[in-house]
Every structure is written in C-alpha cells, then in structure tokens.
Amino acid sequence: MAVPLPPLNALHALALIAETGSLSAAALRLNVTQPAISKRVRALEAAVGQTLLHRGANSATLTEEGARYADALRGAFAAMQAATTELSAGGAPLRVRAYTTWAMRWLIPRLPRLRALHPGLQIEVSASTAPVDFARDAVDAAIRTAEHRPPGGVMLQSLSVAPFAAPALARQAKRQGLDGLSLFGSLVRPGDWGLWAAATGTRLSATPLLFASTSLAVQAALEGLGAVIASPELVADDLRRRRLMAITSRPIPTGDHYWLLLPAGAQRADALAFRDWLLREMGVAR
C-alpha cells in the first residue's frame, strides 16, 4: 500500500537544507523565515515518523535518515526542474555566449554539422567578453578561456598562438624577421605577443596594436597591413585558402584553455546535445 506523500513545500524545505547546508540559507532561497522552514520540517518528521534534523542551540544538522531522504528528494526536484525547464523552453533556441572571434571563425561555420545531427536544435549566438552569470543573464551555455577550470567547466581545447600574415609579408618575415612589420593583437588577449616573443626568444621592435577583437586584427592582417597573433584554429580557413601564412612553424601554448560553462543543476536536453557535439568536434575523449 502506497504511503501518502507529505506536503511538497515540506519536502522542498528538507531538500534545500541539504543543498545549502543551513536552515537560514534554505529560508532565504524560499523567501520565508527560518521558523517557517523549521515548522515545515517538523511537519515532515511527523508525516514520515522519523527525526530528520538534529537541532542544537544555534545550529541544525541532518540526521543519517534525513541526509538519505534529502539526497533522494534533491534528485527528484532536479528531475522536476529539468522537465519544467524543457517544457517552458517550448522549442526556444539554445542561447550560447562566446567570444566574437571564436563564434565567427570556429562555431558558426560548424553549425550546419550540428543541425545535420540535431535538426530541431536551434542555436542563438551572442558575443561578449563579460563573465557569465547564469542566474542573471539570458544565457544557457557559454564558452570562456581561463588557465584553471571554472566551476562546472568542461575543458574543450588548450589555447596556443602563433604569428600569421598575408603570404608576401609572411615570406618577408621568415627571411628578415618582424622588424618594420606592424603587429596586431586583441584587447581580449593583450599579452599574447609578449608571451610568444618570450617563448621563442624573439625581440619585438614594435608595440603591438590591439584591436577590440581578434577578428578585427585578423582582418588587418588579411589586408596585408601587418602580422597578427592568433590561435591556428581561428585562422584555419584562411590558411587553407592561402590568404594567410604562418610565420613560424609551431604555435606556443598560452597556458589557457577553452571551457564550456553550463548552469549548475539539471540541464536542458539540447544543452547536453550541444556539449557532446562540441567535445566530438574538438576530439575530446569522454
């Protein structure tokens, strides 16, 4: 015989106490008072016939039974949240925030391959260098670069850089060095020329001109105005078409990596499909 379920608000209270670690934090999440949370837990204890909290003078901790129960409840609430999110999305596009150049030169050209695998998946791409706050921003996934793993980050690819130029200038630089050549970089990554120069023992005779994005710096190089420092993956199409040429034979690791960031908790199914596709595209073993 099935046991009647206790009130949903009491179950949610216990799950939030386990998640946040305190009555006060759980009360804040539910926008109620701490005594109200405590009252809900007492009602739950009466309903299930078990003590779920050890109550002290200034603290409350879950009992062993309470911890097991709360863990199961958290999974159930996460599943409900995921189902509600999926239903509310109702075919809404997956909103992805990325750096301008990565979005233009890596992601967007590959989206036809993603659509072929997932015909119903729509991607809305926005470009920004600002840190993402999933609680505040209208974003479902973000691509960031960082040296160390951000909370919840999935590493996609290590970031290396090298100098590139239009073929005539690249051949000149191979013979004579970079002297007299304008050097282009990005305000997003202002230290890449210095990092590359230090790693290769190259003296930079000019101060790099920094554009708002690497895309603008690459365009200046494509016009034959100078050399750009960039990730080889971001200029791969220009190299294949012989619009740009590498000045040196090997890129230099920067110590940074590309990371995929997703909100904590249950994920939309299309966000997980996007994650798995990114990992496959970048050859990342799972």
C-alpha positions in Angstrom: 0.0 0.0 0.0 1.4 3.4 -1.0 2.2 5.8 1.7 0.6 9.3 1.1 3.2 11.9 0.1 3.9 14.7 2.6 3.2 18.3 1.6 5.5 19.4 -1.3 6.7 22.5 0.5 7.9 20.4 3.4 9.8 18.1 1.1 11.3 21.1 -0.8 12.4 22.6 2.6 14.4 19.5 3.5 16.0 19.2 0.1 17.1 22.9 0.3 18.5 22.4 3.8 20.7 19.6 2.4 21.7 21.7 -0.6 22.5 24.9 1.2 23.8 23.5 4.5 21.6 25.5 6.8 18.1 26.5 7.8 18.7 30.2 7.2 20.1 29.7 3.7 17.2 27.5 2.8 14.8 30.0 4.2 16.5 32.7 2.1 16.1 30.6 -1.1 12.4 30.2 -0.4 11.9 33.8 0.7 10.4 32.7 4.1 11.5 33.0 7.7 13.8 30.4 9.4 11.0 29.4 11.9 8.7 28.8 8.8 11.3 26.4 7.4 11.7 24.7 10.8 7.9 24.3 11.1 7.8 22.6 7.6 10.5 20.1 8.6 8.7 19.3 11.9 5.5 18.6 9.8 7.5 16.4 7.6 9.0 14.5 10.5 5.5 13.9 11.9 4.3 12.7 8.5 7.2 10.1 8.0 7.6 9.2 11.7 11.4 9.9 11.7 13.7 12.5 13.1 15.3 14.3 10.2 17.2 17.1 11.9 19.5 17.3 14.9 18.6 20.6 16.5 21.1 22.5 18.6 21.1 25.8 20.3 22.5 27.7 17.3 22.5 25.0 14.5 20.7 22.2 12.9 22.2 19.2 11.0 20.6 16.4 9.1 20.3 13.0 10.8 21.6 10.0 8.9 18.0 9.2 7.8 17.4 12.9 7.0 20.5 13.0 4.8 19.5 9.9 2.8 16.0 11.2 2.4 17.1 14.6 1.4 19.5 13.2 -1.2 16.7 11.3 -2.9 14.5 14.4 -2.7 17.2 16.6 -4.4 17.3 14.2 -7.3 13.5 14.2 -7.6 13.4 18.0 -7.5 16.2 18.3 -10.0 14.2 16.0 -12.4 11.1 18.1 -11.9 13.2 21.3 -12.6 14.6 19.8 -15.8 11.2 18.7 -17.0 9.7 22.1 -16.3 12.6 23.9 -18.0 12.3 21.7 -21.0 8.6 22.3 -21.2 8.9 26.0 -20.7 11.6 26.3 -23.3 9.0 25.0 -25.8 11.4 24.9 -28.7 13.2 28.1 -27.7 16.7 28.3 -29.1 19.7 27.4 -27.0 21.4 30.7 -26.1 25.2 30.5 -26.3 27.5 33.2 -25.3 31.1 33.2 -26.8 33.9 35.4 -27.8 33.3 37.2 -31.0 36.2 35.7 -33.0 35.6 32.1 -31.7 31.9 32.4 -32.5 32.5 33.8 -36.0 35.5 31.7 -37.0 35.0 28.4 -35.2 31.4 27.9 -34.1 29.2 29.4 -36.7 30.9 27.7 -39.7 30.4 24.4 -38.0 26.7 24.9 -37.1 25.5 23.1 -40.3 27.1 20.0 -39.0 25.3 20.3 -35.7 22.0 20.9 -37.4 22.5 17.8 -39.5 22.9 15.8 -36.3 20.1 17.6 -34.4 17.6 19.1 -37.0 15.4 20.5 -34.3 18.2 22.2 -32.3 18.4 26.0 -32.8 21.4 28.0 -31.6 21.2 31.7 -30.7 24.8 33.0 -30.5 25.7 36.2 -28.7 29.2 37.7 -28.4 30.6 39.1 -25.2 33.8 39.1 -23.2 32.0 39.7 -19.9 31.9 36.9 -17.3 28.6 34.9 -17.4 26.2 34.9 -14.5 23.6 32.2 -15.3 21.3 33.5 -12.5 21.2 36.9 -14.2 22.0 36.6 -17.8 19.7 35.1 -20.5 22.3 32.5 -21.4 22.1 28.7 -21.5 25.8 28.0 -22.2 29.0 29.9 -22.5 32.5 29.5 -23.9 35.2 31.1 -21.9 39.0 30.9 -21.7 40.9 30.5 -18.4 44.0 28.9 -17.1 42.2 26.8 -14.4 38.9 25.1 -14.5 36.0 27.4 -13.7 33.2 26.0 -11.5 31.4 23.3 -13.6 33.6 24.0 -16.6 34.2 21.3 -19.3 37.6 21.7 -21.0 37.4 21.8 -24.7 40.8 22.7 -26.0 44.2 24.1 -25.0 44.9 27.5 -26.4 48.1 28.1 -28.4 49.1 31.1 -30.5 51.4 31.9 -33.4 52.0 34.9 -35.8 50.4 35.0 -39.2 50.5 37.4 -42.1 49.5 37.6 -45.8 51.8 35.4 -47.9 54.1 38.2 -49.2 54.6 39.6 -45.7 55.0 36.2 -44.1 57.7 35.2 -46.6 59.4 38.6 -45.8 59.2 37.9 -42.1 60.7 34.4 -42.5 63.7 36.0 -44.2 64.2 39.2 -42.3 62.3 38.9 -39.0 59.5 41.0 -37.7 61.4 44.3 -37.9 59.4 47.0 -39.7 56.2 44.9 -39.6 53.1 46.2 -37.8 52.0 43.7 -35.1 48.3 43.2 -34.5 46.6 41.7 -31.5 43.5 41.8 -29.4 42.5 43.8 -26.2 40.9 40.5 -25.0 44.4 38.8 -25.0 46.9 41.7 -24.8 49.8 39.6 -23.7 50.0 37.1 -26.5 52.7 38.8 -28.5 54.9 39.1 -25.4 54.3 35.5 -24.4 55.2 34.3 -27.9 58.3 36.5 -28.1 59.5 35.3 -24.7 58.9 31.6 -25.6 60.7 31.9 -28.9 63.5 34.4 -27.9 62.2 37.0 -30.4 62.8 40.7 -29.9 59.7 42.7 -30.7 60.8 46.0 -32.3 57.2 47.4 -32.3 54.5 47.8 -29.8 51.5 45.6 -30.9 48.4 47.5 -32.0 45.5 46.0 -30.1 42.0 45.8 -31.7 38.7 45.3 -29.9 38.6 41.7 -31.1 40.9 39.2 -32.7 38.6 39.2 -35.8 39.5 42.8 -36.5 43.2 42.1 -36.0 43.0 39.1 -38.4 41.2 41.3 -41.0 44.0 43.8 -40.8 46.5 41.0 -41.5 44.4 39.7 -44.4 44.6 43.2 -45.9 48.4 42.9 -45.9 48.8 45.6 -43.2 50.9 43.5 -40.8 51.2 40.3 -38.7 48.5 39.0 -36.3 49.0 36.8 -33.3 46.2 34.2 -33.1 45.2 30.6 -32.4 45.8 28.5 -35.5 42.2 27.0 -35.2 40.8 30.5 -35.7 42.6 31.2 -39.0 42.5 27.6 -40.3 40.2 28.5 -43.2 42.5 31.5 -44.2 45.5 29.2 -44.1 43.8 26.6 -46.2 42.8 29.2 -48.8 46.4 30.7 -48.7 45.1 34.1 -47.6 47.4 33.9 -44.5 50.6 32.0 -43.9 52.3 31.0 -40.6 55.5 33.0 -39.9 56.9 30.3 -37.6 56.5 26.5 -37.7 54.9 25.9 -34.3 52.4 27.6 -32.1 53.2 28.4 -28.5 50.9 27.2 -25.6 49.5 30.1 -23.6 48.5 28.0 -20.6 44.9 28.9 -21.1 42.1 26.6 -22.2 38.7 26.9 -23.8 36.0 25.9 -21.3 32.3 25.2 -21.8 30.2 26.5 -19.0 26.7 25.3 -18.2 24.3 26.3 -15.3 24.5 24.2 -12.2 21.9 21.6 -11.7 19.7 19.8 -14.3 20.4 20.7 -17.9 18.2 21.1 -20.9 18.5 18.2 -23.3 19.7 20.4 -26.1 22.4 21.9 -23.9 23.7 18.4 -23.3 23.5 17.6 -27.0 25.5 20.8 -27.7 28.1 19.8 -25.1 28.5 16.3 -26.6 28.8 17.7 -30.1 31.5 20.3 -29.1 33.5 17.5 -27.5 33.3 15.4 -30.6 34.2 18.3 -32.9 37.3 19.0 -30.8 38.2 15.4 -30.5 37.9 15.4 -26.7 37.7 11.9 -25.2 35.0 11.5 -22.6 
